[in-house]
Amino acid sequence: MRPAVVKIDVEGAEADVLEGMEGLLVPGGVRELFVELHVPALERLDKSESEIAGWLSERGYRSVWRRVRDTEVHHHFTR
């Protein structure tokens, strides 16, 4: 059984985790994603919030809400 909801909080490795679970990010797969982005860690890996949001958009996800807290950005994406 595939998960319907996934929360990701991996201190900057969000892009790697999402790419690794790409097979679950298909229609009929994960419906809701809660992603905590750690901006300084992403920048050290030459990644960005907009790059991750665009990558998810290409896979049919849209942002429901976005909250900034210090150096973190909390996102809720849905399909």
CORCORWO-V736307 format. One record per residue. N is the residue number from 1. RES is the residue in three letters. NEAR is the number of other C-alpha atoms within 12 Angstrom. D_CENTER is the distance of its C-alpha to the mean C-alpha in Angstrom with 1 decimal. Layout:
n-><N N>
res-><RES RES>
near-><NEAR NEAR>
d_center-><D_CENTER D_CENTER>
//
This chain:
n-><1 2 3 4 5 6 7 8 9 10 11 12 13 14 15 16 17 18 19 20 21 22 23 24 25 26 27 28 29 30 31 32 33 34 35 36 37 38 39 40 41 42 43 44 45 46 47 48 49 50 51 52 53 54 55 56 57 58 59 60 61 62 63 64 65 66 67 68 69 70 71 72 73 74 75 76 77 78 79>
res-><MET ARG PRO ALA VAL VAL LYS ILE ASP VAL GLU GLY ALA GLU ALA ASP VAL LEU GLU GLY MET GLU GLY LEU LEU VAL PRO GLY GLY VAL ARG GLU LEU PHE VAL GLU LEU HIS VAL PRO ALA LEU GLU ARG LEU ASP LYS SER GLU SER GLU ILE ALA GLY TRP LEU SER GLU ARG GLY TYR ARG SER VAL TRP ARG ARG VAL ARG ASP THR GLU VAL HIS HIS HIS PHE THR ARG>
near-><7 15 17 19 20 24 23 26 23 20 23 29 28 36 34 19 23 29 16 12 21 19 16 23 31 22 17 16 23 28 25 29 34 31 37 35 38 30 30 19 23 26 21 13 17 16 23 24 32 20 19 34 33 18 24 33 19 15 25 23 26 23 25 18 18 21 17 16 13 12 18 23 30 27 32 26 31 28 23>
d_center-><20.9 17.2 15.0 14.3 11.8 9.4 8.5 6.9 9.2 10.5 12.1 10.8 10.1 6.3 7.2 9.9 8.5 6.4 9.7 11.7 10.7 11.0 14.2 12.7 10.6 14.1 16.2 17.5 14.6 11.6 12.2 10.0 6.5 6.7 4.5 7.4 7.5 11.0 12.4 15.7 14.3 12.0 15.2 17.2 15.3 15.8 12.2 11.1 8.8 10.4 10.1 6.3 6.9 9.9 8.8 7.0 10.2 12.3 11.4 12.4 9.6 10.5 9.7 12.1 12.2 11.3 13.3 14.4 16.2 18.0 15.8 12.6 10.4 9.2 7.2 8.1 7.4 10.3 12.3>
//
